């Protein structure tokens, strides 16, 4: 994630309370009749969030396009799972800022 436009687009996908709630739910889902070990059913997201199917689908589409989530259609349901690669790339990209800030702080402290 070297390109600043790509980083901004990725961060924009996260910059929504509903999408952050979705990711939190996918990390630790409340098991119901539809969820399985290999994914969370979209209907469970609707119930958890209290949102309509079109609204949940819109948010899931954005998270899928950004590479945070994989969608797998099984029959009439769509199951979602987190993809670690985009989170890892984001961690590396943001980690560069943390390292630079830490180095600058250390340099200022040393000069004082």
BAKOLRO-595840 format. One line per 5 residues: number of its first residue (from 1); their letters; for each residue x, y, z of N, C-alpha, C. Coordinates in nm, 3 decimals, always signed. Example, Ala and Ser with C-alpha at 12.3 -4.5 7.8 and 13.67 -1.06 7.14 Angstrom:
REM BAKOLRO-595840
1) AS) +1.319/-0.569/+0.780/+1.230/-0.450/+0.780/+1.320/-0.330/+0.780; +1.285/-0.225/+0.708/+1.367/-0.106/+0.714/+1.290/+0.003/+0.787 .
***
This chain:
REM BAKOLRO-595840
1) XXXXX) +0.084/-0.117/+0.000/+0.000/+0.000/+0.000/+0.090/+0.125/+0.000; +0.169/+0.135/-0.105/+0.264/+0.245/-0.117/+0.198/+0.373/-0.168; +0.096/+0.358/-0.248/+0.029/+0.472/-0.311/-0.062/+0.543/-0.211; -0.048/+0.675/-0.200/-0.131/+0.749/-0.104/-0.278/+0.746/-0.141; -0.310/+0.740/-0.270/-0.451/+0.731/-0.310/-0.511/+0.597/-0.267 .
6) XXXXX) -0.433/+0.491/-0.281/-0.480/+0.359/-0.238/-0.500/+0.356/-0.087; -0.407/+0.414/-0.014/-0.419/+0.419/+0.132/-0.542/+0.500/+0.172; -0.564/+0.613/+0.108/-0.680/+0.697/+0.140/-0.810/+0.623/+0.111; -0.816/+0.553/+0.000/-0.937/+0.476/-0.036/-0.962/+0.365/+0.066; -0.856/+0.299/+0.107/-0.869/+0.192/+0.206/-0.917/+0.247/+0.340 .
11) XXXXX) -0.858/+0.359/+0.382/-0.900/+0.420/+0.509/-1.044/+0.470/+0.501; -1.083/+0.519/+0.385/-1.220/+0.568/+0.367/-1.322/+0.455/+0.388; -1.285/+0.334/+0.347/-1.374/+0.220/+0.367/-1.395/+0.191/+0.515; -1.296/+0.224/+0.596/-1.307/+0.201/+0.741/-1.372/+0.317/+0.815; -1.378/+0.433/+0.751/-1.421/+0.556/+0.818/-1.573/+0.567/+0.825 .
16) XXXXX) -1.636/+0.464/+0.876/-1.780/+0.463/+0.891/-1.814/+0.376/+1.013; -1.895/+0.428/+1.106/-1.927/+0.351/+1.226/-1.995/+0.217/+1.197; -2.079/+0.212/+1.094/-2.147/+0.086/+1.062/-2.046/-0.017/+1.013; -1.955/+0.026/+0.925/-1.856/-0.068/+0.873/-1.760/-0.115/+0.983; -1.726/-0.027/+1.075/-1.644/-0.070/+1.189/-1.720/-0.169/+1.277 .
21) XXXXX) -1.849/-0.147/+1.295/-1.931/-0.242/+1.372/-1.937/-0.377/+1.301; -1.947/-0.374/+1.170/-1.949/-0.499/+1.092/-1.818/-0.575/+1.112; -1.705/-0.506/+1.100/-1.576/-0.572/+1.117/-1.560/-0.628/+1.258; -1.607/-0.553/+1.357/-1.602/-0.601/+1.495/-1.685/-0.728/+1.510; -1.803/-0.729/+1.449/-1.890/-0.847/+1.455/-1.824/-0.966/+1.385 .
26) XXXXX) -1.758/-0.941/+1.271/-1.693/-1.050/+1.198/-1.575/-1.109/+1.277; -1.511/-1.026/+1.359/-1.402/-1.075/+1.443/-1.455/-1.171/+1.549; -1.569/-1.136/+1.608/-1.626/-1.215/+1.717/-1.778/-1.223/+1.700; -1.825/-1.303/+1.604/-1.969/-1.308/+1.577/-2.048/-1.378/+1.686; -2.169/-1.332/+1.701/-2.265/-1.400/+1.787/-2.326/-1.510/+1.702 .
31) XXXXX) -2.302/-1.632/+1.740/-2.349/-1.744/+1.658/-2.501/-1.753/+1.661; -2.557/-1.771/+1.545/-2.703/-1.790/+1.534/-2.729/-1.908/+1.441; -2.849/-1.919/+1.398/-2.887/-2.034/+1.317/-2.818/-2.035/+1.180; -2.778/-1.920/+1.130/-2.724/-1.915/+0.994/-2.572/-1.916/+0.987; -2.503/-1.861/+1.086/-2.358/-1.852/+1.079/-2.294/-1.989/+1.096 .
36) XXXXX) -2.178/-2.001/+1.032/-2.101/-2.125/+1.040/-1.959/-2.091/+1.080; -1.880/-2.194/+1.100/-1.740/-2.172/+1.134/-1.664/-2.104/+1.021; -1.711/-2.121/+0.898/-1.639/-2.067/+0.783/-1.702/-1.939/+0.728; -1.777/-1.866/+0.809/-1.831/-1.739/+0.763/-1.953/-1.697/+0.841; -1.984/-1.569/+0.826/-2.101/-1.511/+0.892/-2.204/-1.479/+0.785 .
41) XXXXX) -2.325/-1.522/+0.807/-2.433/-1.499/+0.712/-2.476/-1.352/+0.716; -2.506/-1.298/+0.598/-2.553/-1.160/+0.590/-2.676/-1.135/+0.674; -2.763/-1.235/+0.690/-2.883/-1.217/+0.771/-2.849/-1.193/+0.918; -2.737/-1.252/+0.963/-2.694/-1.228/+1.101/-2.646/-1.084/+1.119; -2.582/-1.030/+1.016/-2.540/-0.890/+1.021/-2.661/-0.797/+1.026 .
46) XXXXX) -2.762/-0.828/+0.947/-2.885/-0.748/+0.949/-2.945/-0.746/+1.089; -2.954/-0.862/+1.150/-3.014/-0.872/+1.284/-2.927/-0.799/+1.387; -2.796/-0.817/+1.379/-2.706/-0.754/+1.475/-2.709/-0.602/+1.464; -2.707/-0.552/+1.341/-2.701/-0.408/+1.318/-2.837/-0.340/+1.324; -2.944/-0.418/+1.305/-3.078/-0.360/+1.298/-3.097/-0.279/+1.173 .
51) XXXXX) -3.031/-0.321/+1.065/-3.040/-0.249/+0.937/-3.104/-0.338/+0.831; -3.153/-0.275/+0.728/-3.217/-0.350/+0.620/-3.112/-0.422/+0.535; -3.158/-0.520/+0.461/-3.068/-0.598/+0.375/-2.998/-0.509/+0.273; -3.067/-0.416/+0.204/-2.995/-0.331/+0.108/-2.885/-0.246/+0.173; -2.909/-0.197/+0.294/-2.809/-0.116/+0.362/-2.688/-0.200/+0.401 .
56) XXXXX) -2.712/-0.319/+0.454/-2.602/-0.409/+0.489/-2.525/-0.448/+0.363; -2.595/-0.477/+0.256/-2.529/-0.514/+0.129/-2.441/-0.402/+0.078; -2.487/-0.278/+0.090/-2.408/-0.163/+0.047/-2.276/-0.157/+0.125; -2.283/-0.168/+0.256/-2.162/-0.162/+0.339/-2.071/-0.281/+0.312; -2.129/-0.398/+0.292/-2.048/-0.517/+0.266/-1.980/-0.506/+0.130 .
61) XXXXX) -2.046/-0.446/+0.034/-1.986/-0.427/-0.098/-1.862/-0.339/-0.085; -1.870/-0.231/-0.008/-1.756/-0.142/+0.010/-1.641/-0.213/+0.082; -1.673/-0.291/+0.185/-1.569/-0.364/+0.257/-1.506/-0.472/+0.169; -1.587/-0.534/+0.085/-1.536/-0.636/-0.007/-1.447/-0.573/-0.112; -1.491/-0.462/-0.171/-1.411/-0.393/-0.273/-1.278/-0.344/-0.216 .
66) XXXXX) -1.278/-0.305/-0.090/-1.154/-0.257/-0.026/-1.062/-0.373/+0.012; -1.112/-0.496/+0.006/-1.029/-0.612/+0.034/-1.027/-0.657/+0.179; -1.116/-0.602/+0.260/-1.121/-0.641/+0.401/-1.202/-0.769/+0.423; -1.294/-0.796/+0.333/-1.390/-0.905/+0.352/-1.404/-0.982/+0.221; -1.428/-1.112/+0.235/-1.461/-1.196/+0.119/-1.606/-1.238/+0.131 .
71) XXXXX) -1.678/-1.231/+0.020/-1.819/-1.273/+0.016/-1.829/-1.404/-0.060; -1.908/-1.496/-0.006/-1.926/-1.626/-0.068/-2.076/-1.656/-0.072; -2.134/-1.655/-0.192/-2.277/-1.681/-0.206/-2.300/-1.832/-0.203; -2.387/-1.872/-0.110/-2.424/-2.013/-0.094/-2.575/-2.022/-0.097; -2.626/-2.067/-0.209/-2.771/-2.071/-0.223/-2.826/-1.929/-0.225 .
76) XXXXX) -2.921/-1.902/-0.136/-2.979/-1.767/-0.133/-2.911/-1.675/-0.032; -2.813/-1.727/+0.040/-2.745/-1.648/+0.142/-2.602/-1.614/+0.101; -2.551/-1.504/+0.155/-2.412/-1.466/+0.134/-2.342/-1.474/+0.270; -2.228/-1.543/+0.271/-2.148/-1.557/+0.392/-2.022/-1.472/+0.376; -1.981/-1.410/+0.485/-1.867/-1.318/+0.482/-1.759/-1.365/+0.579 .
81) XXXXX) -1.635/-1.340/+0.539/-1.522/-1.366/+0.628/-1.416/-1.258/+0.608; -1.340/-1.233/+0.714/-1.235/-1.133/+0.709/-1.116/-1.186/+0.630; -1.049/-1.096/+0.558/-0.926/-1.130/+0.487/-0.810/-1.056/+0.553; -0.712/-1.127/+0.603/-0.606/-1.061/+0.679/-0.511/-0.976/+0.595; -0.498/-1.002/+0.466/-0.397/-0.936/+0.385/-0.411/-0.784/+0.382 .
86) XXXXX) -0.531/-0.733/+0.367/-0.550/-0.588/+0.362/-0.524/-0.525/+0.498; -0.565/-0.591/+0.604/-0.536/-0.540/+0.739/-0.385/-0.536/+0.762; -0.314/-0.638/+0.715/-0.169/-0.642/+0.732/-0.101/-0.532/+0.652; -0.146/-0.509/+0.529/-0.090/-0.402/+0.445/-0.116/-0.265/+0.509; -0.235/-0.248/+0.565/-0.269/-0.123/+0.633/-0.183/-0.105/+0.758 .
91) XXXXX) -0.161/-0.212/+0.830/-0.076/-0.207/+0.949/+0.066/-0.162/+0.912; +0.119/-0.217/+0.802/+0.253/-0.177/+0.757/+0.256/-0.031/+0.715; +0.154/+0.013/+0.639/+0.150/+0.150/+0.591/+0.141/+0.249/+0.706; +0.055/+0.222/+0.803/+0.040/+0.312/+0.917/+0.160/+0.300/+1.012; +0.221/+0.184/+1.015/+0.337/+0.163/+1.100/+0.454/+0.253/+1.060 .
96) XXXXX) +0.464/+0.282/+0.931/+0.569/+0.374/+0.885/+0.552/+0.511/+0.950; +0.428/+0.557/+0.963/+0.402/+0.687/+1.027/+0.439/+0.681/+1.175; +0.404/+0.572/+1.240/+0.435/+0.557/+1.383/+0.587/+0.557/+1.404; +0.659/+0.486/+1.319/+0.806/+0.481/+1.332/+0.866/+0.619/+1.310; +0.818/+0.690/+1.209/+0.870/+0.824/+1.181/+0.841/+0.920/+1.295 .
101) XXXXX) +0.721/+0.913/+1.351/+0.684/+1.001/+1.463/+0.768/+0.968/+1.586; +0.790/+0.838/+1.611/+0.871/+0.796/+1.725/+1.015/+0.845/+1.709; +1.069/+0.833/+1.587/+1.206/+0.878/+1.561/+1.217/+1.029/+1.578; +1.117/+1.104/+1.529/+1.119/+1.249/+1.542/+1.111/+1.290/+1.689; +1.029/+1.223/+1.766/+1.016/+1.254/+1.909/+1.148/+1.227/+1.982 .
106) XXXXX) +1.211/+1.114/+1.948/+1.338/+1.079/+2.010/+1.444/+1.182/+1.976; +1.445/+1.228/+1.852/+1.542/+1.328/+1.809/+1.521/+1.461/+1.881; +1.395/+1.503/+1.897/+1.364/+1.627/+1.967/+1.404/+1.617/+2.113; +1.377/+1.504/+2.175/+1.412/+1.482/+2.316/+1.564/+1.484/+2.334; +1.634/+1.425/+2.240/+1.780/+1.419/+2.247/+1.840/+1.560/+2.232 .
111) XX) +1.779/+1.643/+2.145/+1.830/+1.779/+2.121/+1.797/+1.876/+2.235; +1.701/+1.841/+2.316/+1.658/+1.934/+2.422/+1.746/+1.936/+2.542 .
***
